[in-house]
Amino acid sequence: MSDAGDHESHSKAHTMSEIRERIPGPHHHTSPPSPSINATHLPTPNDEQDDLNYFKGPRDLQRHSKWPLMLQLHGSIMPSLILPLLLVAGWATAITVISKKVHDLSVNSVLLTILGFVVGLSLSFRSSTAYERYAEGRRYWGTLATASQTLGRVIWIHADDNGAGNQDPREILVKKLGMLKLIAGYAIALKHTLRFEHCASQPDMQPYLANLDTFAGKTTAPTKRATTFGKVAGHYLGLSFAQSDPRKHLKRAEEHHGNLPVEILNHLAIGLDSIIANKQLPVSIHQTIAYNHLTTLNDVAVGCDRVLNTPLPVAYTIAISQITFVYVMLLPFQLTGPLGWIAIPATITAAYIIFGLLFIGQEIENPFGHDVNDLPLDVFCEQIANDLDITASFDRRASDHFLLGGTPLHPVSSAVGYTCVSTTKEATNINVVSKYAYAAKSGSGQGGVLSERIKDAELAPKFAPFLGMAGIAAAMVFGCMGAAYGTAKSGISIIGVSTFQPDIVLRCIIPVIMSGIIAVYSLVIAVLIADDLDPSKTYTLFSGTLHLASGLTVGLTGIAAGYCIGIVGDAGVRAFMDQPKVYTGMVLILIFAEVLGLYGLIVAILLNEKSRTN
């Protein structure tokens, strides 16, 4: 019996030591370590080769490069373009040399325009489709992070540490920690599943499978073959025949690998059912939130699987690749004639642009892989685990006394905690807090002064009148420019016509009159705006913006109307000298041209009236 008792005591002591490692000591209000400082970094498959695989990813988002973007290679598609560009350079050189030394092979460049339009549409479709899949994958992992944080918070904060029965609170605490551990493990399992990797053999997955009965945990790790230098170089250079099939270990496996994310969800569901059965989550809304976010985790896995296994139809992929390759191969024939020897670098440059867009679309089409520009799933999983550690570091036994700290009435009062009430004459009346709130709302007392300062600083800044003055300047400058152009353009023709037929001068003066009216429109708006610019009144940013829009509206429409009147008046006066019947048509055209300025005046007046509303 003593041995059994000693063993039980040793087991409980070991359990408590593990719990103490996860629970802060007496100073439980100490802030947890920042998630950016990964104190408990889990090994990842790429950690050992982090410095060697410069062109292999995913790219570390925390690294910073001081090189300009145009000179950076990490994350660039350049390694995959080396061989295609060498091929294009040799082809372009051969075609150019033959055309210059042997026989002219140049063709009409009209083919360049026709095919260029088709290639542009194809690459646009390819790039937009690929980026849509990339963005959708990122949204799913953002949803996964949100669901993991919320589910972990419900389990750790809202779930009571004392169940309905006589269950040991330490056992309940360990189970809650196990639930958080499963949530973090779910993200890691989903990462390896999307990459077609053997989950059980991954170093970062093994701690989560030790106590789970899963299909993946019972399978044997695939045998890794030695990677030759040629295969590594071919992978960096983007050679398709050097790249391995990521699904090969699944195809060769003799054992069923199961679906580890689904199996982890099953264990999470059992744990959540146990928490609810023990009445640790008595509030029904907490139960609903927990089950909803458990379903969200499953939705994320299904959505990522859809992105992964529903690529662009292979017919589109093949056709776009063939169209692009043919277009680049035909470039030397079309550039040799007009460019000569410069056709060689011109073809290489065009090939770099076209092939670059094509290869980028191919790389980001699957955002869950190991390419440099793929999503950094390792970082996402680590961040989820760190967030759950921060949640678990909070001692839920602490009550809400932290709400009494600080200065709750700042900036009205600098008193700390409830002393803002106890130090006043109304210490027995809690409505003192309402007094300050009412003062701030009604505009009286300290709260009213504060609200007026905020209003002056944000709603009526000191630079607001500058916008109104700019509106006056825009109205007058643009309006007078339109009036001046219309007057000068038509006036020259009127003077010229008067030397031949002086009797028609008064009838031809209409374009000049209409041009002058445009300046009157601008003058009216400028006077209305200037009337509102009073230093003794509050001039808001809203009024300044409307005044600027009012001035620009009447000014720019005045330019349009003046230009139209000048052109029509010039031609109309000359035609009227030869054919008097065109006079009526000329006048109608001038009226419709003048209406353009009138429209601007109407809108400007409406904007000016709107600026006077409170």
GIPERA-V218734 format. One record per backbone hydrogen bond with DSSP energy under -1.0 kcal/mol. CO is the residue of the C=O (numbers start at 1). NH is the residue of the N-H. E is the energy in kcal/mol with one decimal. If there is no record, write none. Layout:
# GIPERA-V218734
CO:NH:E + CO:NH:E
This chain:
# GIPERA-V218734
1:5:-2.8 + 2:6:-2.8 + 3:7:-2.7 + 4:8:-2.5 + 5:9:-2.6 + 6:10:-2.7 + 7:11:-2.3 + 8:12:-2.5 + 9:13:-2.5 + 10:14:-2.3 + 11:15:-2.3 + 12:16:-2.7 + 13:17:-2.1 + 14:18:-1.8 + 15:19:-2.0 + 16:20:-2.6 + 17:21:-1.3 + 19:23:-2.0 + 26:28:-1.9 + 27:30:-1.5 + 34:37:-1.6 + 37:39:-1.6 + 44:47:-1.6 + 47:50:-1.2 + 49:53:-2.4 + 52:54:-2.0 + 60:63:-1.1 + 68:71:-1.7 + 73:76:-2.2 + 78:81:-1.5 + 81:85:-2.4 + 82:86:-2.1 + 83:87:-2.4 + 84:88:-2.4 + 85:89:-2.6 + 86:90:-2.3 + 87:91:-2.3 + 88:92:-3.0 + 89:93:-2.3 + 90:94:-2.3 + 91:95:-2.4 + 92:96:-2.3 + 93:97:-2.6 + 94:98:-2.4 + 95:99:-2.2 + 96:100:-2.0 + 97:101:-2.8 + 98:102:-2.0 + 98:103:-2.1 + 108:111:-1.2 + 109:113:-1.1 + 110:114:-2.0 + 111:115:-2.5 + 112:116:-1.8 + 113:117:-1.6 + 114:118:-1.3 + 115:119:-2.8 + 116:120:-2.4 + 117:121:-2.0 + 118:122:-2.3 + 119:123:-2.8 + 120:124:-2.2 + 121:125:-2.4 + 122:126:-2.4 + 123:127:-2.8 + 124:128:-2.5 + 125:129:-2.1 + 126:130:-2.1 + 127:131:-2.7 + 128:132:-1.9 + 129:133:-1.7 + 130:134:-2.2 + 131:135:-3.1 + 132:136:-2.1 + 133:137:-2.3 + 134:138:-1.9 + 135:139:-2.2 + 136:140:-2.1 + 137:141:-1.8 + 138:142:-2.0 + 139:143:-2.4 + 140:144:-2.2 + 141:145:-2.0 + 142:146:-2.1 + 143:147:-2.8 + 144:148:-2.4 + 145:149:-2.3 + 146:150:-2.4 + 147:151:-2.7 + 148:152:-2.5 + 149:153:-2.2 + 150:154:-2.4 + 151:155:-2.3 + 152:156:-2.5 + 153:157:-2.6 + 153:158:-1.1 + 154:159:-1.2 + 168:172:-1.9 + 169:173:-2.4 + 170:174:-2.2 + 171:175:-2.1 + 172:176:-2.2 + 173:177:-2.1 + 174:178:-2.1 + 175:179:-2.0 + 176:180:-2.1 + 177:181:-2.1 + 178:182:-2.0 + 179:183:-2.0 + 180:184:-2.0 + 181:185:-2.3 + 182:186:-2.0 + 183:187:-1.2 + 184:188:-1.4 + 185:189:-2.7 + 186:190:-2.4 + 187:191:-2.0 + 188:192:-2.1 + 189:193:-2.2 + 190:194:-2.3 + 191:195:-1.1 + 192:197:-2.8 + 193:196:-1.3 + 199:202:-1.6 + 202:205:-1.4 + 202:206:-1.4 + 205:208:-1.2 + 209:212:-1.1 + 212:214:-1.0 + 228:232:-2.0 + 229:233:-2.8 + 230:234:-2.4 + 231:235:-2.1 + 232:236:-2.2 + 233:237:-2.2 + 234:239:-2.7 + 240:243:-1.2 + 245:248:-1.8 + 247:251:-2.0 + 248:252:-2.1 + 259:263:-2.1 + 260:264:-2.5 + 261:265:-2.1 + 262:266:-2.0 + 263:267:-1.9 + 264:268:-2.4 + 265:269:-2.6 + 266:270:-2.1 + 267:271:-2.4 + 268:272:-2.6 + 269:273:-2.5 + 270:274:-2.1 + 271:275:-2.0 + 272:276:-2.2 + 273:277:-2.7 + 274:278:-1.9 + 275:280:-2.5 + 276:279:-1.5 + 278:164:-1.5 + 280:160:-2.7 + 283:287:-1.4 + 284:288:-2.4 + 285:289:-2.5 + 286:290:-2.3 + 287:291:-2.4 + 288:292:-2.6 + 289:293:-2.3 + 290:294:-1.6 + 291:295:-2.1 + 292:296:-1.8 + 293:297:-1.7 + 294:298:-1.2 + 295:299:-2.4 + 296:300:-2.3 + 297:301:-1.6 + 298:302:-2.3 + 299:303:-2.7 + 300:304:-2.7 + 301:305:-2.1 + 302:306:-1.9 + 303:307:-2.2 + 304:308:-2.4 + 305:309:-2.5 + 313:317:-1.9 + 314:318:-2.8 + 315:319:-2.3 + 316:320:-2.8 + 317:321:-2.0 + 318:322:-2.6 + 319:323:-2.8 + 320:324:-2.3 + 321:325:-2.3 + 322:326:-2.6 + 323:327:-2.2 + 324:328:-2.1 + 325:329:-2.2 + 326:330:-1.5 + 330:334:-1.1 + 331:335:-1.9 + 332:336:-1.9 + 333:107:-2.0 + 335:339:-2.1 + 336:340:-1.9 + 339:342:-1.4 + 340:343:-1.7 + 341:344:-1.5 + 342:346:-2.0 + 343:347:-2.3 + 344:348:-2.0 + 345:349:-2.4 + 346:350:-2.4 + 347:351:-2.6 + 348:352:-2.2 + 349:353:-2.0 + 350:354:-2.6 + 351:355:-2.8 + 352:356:-1.7 + 353:357:-1.8 + 354:358:-1.9 + 355:359:-2.9 + 356:360:-2.2 + 357:361:-1.8 + 358:362:-1.6 + 359:363:-2.1 + 360:364:-2.3 + 367:375:-2.5 + 370:57:-1.9 + 371:374:-1.4 + 372:59:-2.3 + 375:377:-2.1 + 376:380:-2.0 + 377:381:-2.7 + 378:382:-2.2 + 379:383:-2.4 + 380:384:-2.3 + 381:385:-2.4 + 382:386:-2.3 + 383:387:-2.5 + 384:388:-2.1 + 385:389:-2.0 + 386:390:-2.2 + 387:391:-2.1 + 388:392:-2.5 + 389:393:-1.3 + 391:394:-1.3 + 395:398:-1.7 + 400:403:-1.6 + 401:404:-1.9 + 402:405:-1.1 + 406:417:-2.3 + 407:410:-1.7 + 409:412:-1.6 + 409:413:-1.8 + 416:419:-1.6 + 417:420:-1.3 + 418:421:-1.7 + 418:422:-1.9 + 419:423:-2.0 + 421:424:-1.3 + 426:429:-1.9 + 429:432:-1.3 + 430:433:-1.5 + 431:435:-1.7 + 432:436:-1.5 + 433:437:-1.8 + 434:438:-2.9 + 435:439:-2.3 + 436:440:-2.3 + 437:441:-1.8 + 438:442:-3.0 + 439:443:-1.5 + 439:444:-1.2 + 444:448:-1.5 + 445:449:-1.9 + 446:450:-2.3 + 447:451:-2.5 + 448:452:-2.3 + 449:453:-2.2 + 450:454:-2.4 + 451:455:-2.4 + 452:456:-2.7 + 453:457:-2.4 + 454:458:-2.4 + 455:459:-1.4 + 455:460:-1.6 + 459:541:-3.1 + 461:464:-1.3 + 464:467:-1.2 + 464:468:-1.1 + 465:469:-2.4 + 466:470:-2.3 + 467:471:-1.8 + 468:472:-1.9 + 469:473:-2.4 + 470:474:-2.6 + 471:475:-2.3 + 472:476:-2.3 + 473:477:-2.9 + 474:478:-1.9 + 475:479:-1.7 + 476:480:-2.4 + 477:481:-2.0 + 478:482:-2.2 + 479:483:-2.4 + 480:484:-2.9 + 481:485:-2.3 + 482:486:-2.4 + 483:487:-2.5 + 484:488:-2.7 + 485:489:-2.8 + 486:490:-1.9 + 487:491:-2.4 + 488:492:-1.9 + 490:494:-2.1 + 491:495:-2.4 + 492:496:-2.1 + 493:497:-2.6 + 494:498:-2.2 + 497:500:-1.5 + 497:501:-2.7 + 501:504:-1.5 + 502:505:-1.2 + 504:508:-1.5 + 509:513:-1.8 + 510:514:-2.6 + 511:515:-1.9 + 512:516:-2.0 + 513:517:-1.8 + 514:518:-1.1 + 516:520:-1.3 + 517:521:-2.0 + 518:522:-1.7 + 519:523:-2.2 + 520:524:-2.4 + 521:525:-1.9 + 522:526:-2.4 + 523:527:-2.2 + 524:528:-2.1 + 525:529:-2.4 + 526:530:-2.4 + 527:531:-1.7 + 529:532:-1.1 + 532:534:-1.5 + 534:537:-1.9 + 540:544:-2.1 + 541:545:-2.2 + 542:546:-2.0 + 543:547:-2.5 + 544:548:-2.3 + 545:549:-2.4 + 546:550:-2.5 + 547:551:-2.5 + 548:552:-2.4 + 549:553:-2.3 + 550:554:-2.1 + 551:555:-2.1 + 552:556:-2.8 + 553:557:-2.0 + 554:558:-1.3 + 555:559:-1.8 + 556:560:-2.1 + 557:561:-2.6 + 558:562:-2.8 + 559:563:-2.5 + 560:564:-2.2 + 561:565:-2.7 + 562:566:-2.4 + 563:567:-2.2 + 564:568:-2.6 + 565:569:-2.9 + 566:570:-2.0 + 567:571:-2.1 + 568:572:-3.1 + 569:573:-2.3 + 570:574:-1.4 + 571:575:-2.2 + 572:576:-2.6 + 573:577:-1.5 + 575:579:-3.0 + 579:582:-1.5 + 580:583:-1.6 + 582:586:-2.4 + 583:587:-2.5 + 584:588:-2.2 + 585:589:-2.2 + 586:590:-2.3 + 587:591:-2.2 + 588:592:-2.2 + 589:593:-1.9 + 590:594:-2.3 + 591:595:-1.8 + 594:598:-1.7 + 595:599:-2.7 + 596:600:-1.7 + 597:601:-2.0 + 598:602:-2.4 + 599:603:-2.4 + 600:604:-2.4 + 601:605:-2.3 + 602:606:-2.1 + 603:607:-2.4 + 604:608:-2.3 + 605:609:-2.4 + 606:610:-2.1 + 607:611:-1.6 + 610:613:-1.4
